[in-house]
Amino acid sequence: MGIAFDYAPERPEHIEAILNGLDRYNPETTSVFQDYVAQQCEDRTYDCYANLALLKLYQFNPHLTRDETTTNILVKALTVFPSPDFSLCLHLLPPHILNPPSSTASLRAAGDAPLSEAVQKLNVLNNLLSEANYKGFWSTLDSDDLYADLVADVSGFEELMRIRIAVTIGQSCREVERGVLEGWLQMRGQDFERFITDICGWGIDDTTGVKGTVVIPVNKENEAKGTVVRENVQFDQFAKIIHRAYEQPA
């Protein structure tokens, strides 16, 4: 049985009460949700359901919107890819925020252009992750100081991303060249080896290739299994269909 979408084991009781009551749509709870987002950034927890509730409040009360909180929610959503949380958050943002900054130049006086630019930057990272272009993700992250500012509030962002990338790799691969995996995780030397062995539980085969090969244990996701599909349909089951084909139209 899967985990419920609105489940978060670390969710405080007062947040749970708000989400399950009418106060969920009370503008006065905006500050409570904003503090909760800050708490998630500090202690590395994550509550998508509460974050979406805050973005919904921003929809109803645009004057209460805080750009920093909005970008922090998007950054936290990146740390749980390949889940669709980032896209869910994007769909709750105003249309003019989702447009490229060049097309919102007339809104700069209203203070929307910086948020629009930040959202576009984060969307680039999300697209790279969706394409499994992990090396491109790290190079893009290091290409602009704005990225460093956007992820600064999220404690352990790079570590969280490496873990999520490793989980995705472990679900799809059995062996990866060490040099390739180093680029995907942006790690080298002893730090790479420690992460691979201690955190991921994988092994390194130094007898193959120039730098060796990282060996990923078999699991239910990366195990290759043949699937045989058999149809057991009796001719009598088609009797009604064949009969209707010869019926005269009314």
Disulfide bonds with the S-S distance in Angstrom:
none
